[in-house]
Amino acid sequence: MASSSSIAKKARSKAEADFATWLMMAKLGSFVDLPPNARKFLTNYRDRLQMMSEAESTVLAVREMYSAYYSEMGGVGRRNRKLANQRPAGNVVRLQRPLKPQSATRNSTGPMIPKIPPGPADFREHGGSDCHI
């Protein structure tokens, strides 16, 4: 079983990503295509906009989603308050791991040169038996 802090981090990331995705889909006219839970969260978000700022409503929407996801993912006991109360990052996606290095090397003055693994050359593609080397 995953630890509560691991579940909390996953729930927080999922809540932020889903909210941003669903909000964009709704703005593009696809509200009816969203799942029922997404429509519920977005309707609550929209209703709160009448009483508070967009930022405050966003924080509450993500917090509600986080709570739901935390329970669905098997989180037990108190949720991580630090994660629950964080402000969403807006449209910025935080990377969890560093990017893998590219599989090509760069010549300091030229273009990208792909790495070629060492090994015997296979000349069959260049003429097969007709090739006299």
FIDRENGU-629290 format. One record per residue (C-alpha): x, y, z; residue in three letters. Coordinates in Angstrom, 2 decimals, decimal comma. Layout:
// FIDRENGU-629290
((X Y Z) ALA)
...
***
This chain:
// FIDRENGU-629290
((0,00 0,00 0,00) MET)
((1,27 3,46 -0,86) ALA)
((2,02 5,90 1,92) SER)
((-0,42 8,68 2,72) SER)
((2,07 11,33 1,62) SER)
((2,58 9,57 -1,72) SER)
((-1,18 9,33 -2,22) ILE)
((-1,55 12,98 -1,24) ALA)
((1,02 14,10 -3,83) LYS)
((-0,61 12,03 -6,57) LYS)
((-4,07 13,29 -5,63) ALA)
((-2,85 16,90 -5,67) ARG)
((-1,16 16,54 -9,07) SER)
((-4,20 14,83 -10,55) LYS)
((-6,56 17,48 -9,14) ALA)
((-4,52 20,34 -10,59) GLU)
((-4,14 18,68 -13,99) ALA)
((-7,78 17,62 -14,26) ASP)
((-9,09 21,03 -13,22) PHE)
((-6,94 22,82 -15,81) ALA)
((-7,96 20,33 -18,51) THR)
((-11,66 20,41 -17,68) TRP)
((-11,74 24,20 -17,45) LEU)
((-10,09 24,51 -20,86) MET)
((-12,50 21,99 -22,37) MET)
((-15,45 23,91 -20,91) ALA)
((-14,11 27,19 -22,30) LYS)
((-13,80 25,55 -25,73) LEU)
((-17,45 24,47 -25,63) GLY)
((-17,09 20,82 -24,60) SER)
((-18,71 21,07 -21,16) PHE)
((-21,38 18,48 -22,02) VAL)
((-18,68 15,99 -23,07) ASP)
((-17,08 16,05 -19,61) LEU)
((-17,75 13,30 -17,07) PRO)
((-20,42 14,04 -14,43) PRO)
((-17,91 14,65 -11,63) ASN)
((-16,07 17,20 -13,79) ALA)
((-19,30 19,03 -14,57) ARG)
((-20,13 19,10 -10,85) LYS)
((-16,75 20,58 -9,88) PHE)
((-16,90 23,16 -12,67) LEU)
((-20,48 24,15 -11,86) THR)
((-19,49 24,72 -8,23) ASN)
((-16,47 26,70 -9,44) TYR)
((-18,64 28,88 -11,68) ARG)
((-21,23 29,47 -8,94) ASP)
((-18,50 30,61 -6,53) ARG)
((-17,25 33,16 -9,07) LEU)
((-20,34 35,24 -8,21) GLN)
((-19,10 35,54 -4,60) MET)
((-15,31 35,49 -4,85) MET)
((-12,35 35,99 -7,16) SER)
((-11,30 33,52 -9,81) GLU)
((-8,16 32,66 -7,83) ALA)
((-10,14 31,91 -4,65) GLU)
((-12,68 29,82 -6,53) SER)
((-9,88 27,90 -8,27) THR)
((-8,21 27,13 -4,93) VAL)
((-11,46 25,78 -3,53) LEU)
((-12,22 23,72 -6,65) ALA)
((-8,78 22,09 -6,63) VAL)
((-9,06 21,50 -2,87) ARG)
((-12,44 19,76 -3,36) GLU)
((-11,04 17,62 -6,15) MET)
((-7,94 16,80 -4,11) TYR)
((-10,12 15,61 -1,21) SER)
((-12,19 13,40 -3,50) ALA)
((-9,12 11,94 -5,23) TYR)
((-7,30 11,37 -1,94) TYR)
((-10,17 9,21 -0,69) SER)
((-10,58 7,40 -4,04) GLU)
((-6,86 6,55 -4,11) MET)
((-7,04 4,94 -0,69) GLY)
((-5,78 7,80 1,43) GLY)
((-6,68 7,16 5,04) VAL)
((-6,91 9,60 7,90) GLY)
((-6,17 13,27 7,67) ARG)
((-5,18 14,65 4,33) ARG)
((-1,89 16,43 4,03) ASN)
((-2,97 19,99 4,89) ARG)
((0,15 21,47 3,32) LYS)
((-0,77 19,95 -0,07) LEU)
((-4,48 20,63 0,34) ALA)
((-3,90 24,34 0,97) ASN)
((-1,35 25,01 -1,76) GLN)
((-2,39 27,44 -4,45) ARG)
((-2,61 25,85 -7,90) PRO)
((0,29 26,63 -10,16) ALA)
((-1,94 28,22 -12,81) GLY)
((-1,04 27,06 -16,29) ASN)
((2,47 26,05 -15,20) VAL)
((3,19 22,34 -15,01) VAL)
((5,82 21,35 -12,51) ARG)
((8,14 18,62 -13,73) LEU)
((8,54 15,75 -11,30) GLN)
((11,75 14,30 -12,76) ARG)
((14,57 15,80 -14,77) PRO)
((14,32 15,22 -18,51) LEU)
((16,39 12,40 -19,97) LYS)
((19,37 13,54 -22,02) PRO)
((18,89 13,44 -25,77) GLN)
((20,27 10,46 -27,65) SER)
((22,29 12,60 -30,02) ALA)
((25,44 14,61 -29,54) THR)
((25,88 18,16 -30,69) ARG)
((28,92 19,25 -32,62) ASN)
((29,90 22,64 -31,22) SER)
((29,63 24,26 -34,65) THR)
((27,31 21,92 -36,50) GLY)
((23,94 20,24 -36,34) PRO)
((22,82 17,36 -34,15) MET)
((24,67 14,15 -35,02) ILE)
((22,93 10,90 -34,04) PRO)
((24,98 8,37 -32,11) LYS)
((25,75 5,24 -34,10) ILE)
((26,35 2,12 -32,04) PRO)
((29,70 0,43 -32,68) PRO)
((29,63 -2,87 -34,50) GLY)
((30,39 -4,55 -37,80) PRO)
((29,15 -2,77 -40,87) ALA)
((26,41 -4,54 -42,80) ASP)
((26,87 -3,92 -46,50) PHE)
((24,01 -6,14 -47,67) ARG)
((21,71 -3,14 -47,96) GLU)
((24,18 -1,56 -50,39) HIS)
((24,06 -4,22 -53,06) GLY)
((24,49 -7,53 -51,26) GLY)
((26,40 -10,04 -53,42) SER)
((27,07 -7,44 -56,09) ASP)
((29,26 -5,52 -53,69) CYS)
((32,93 -6,49 -54,16) HIS)
((34,96 -5,19 -51,27) ILE)
***
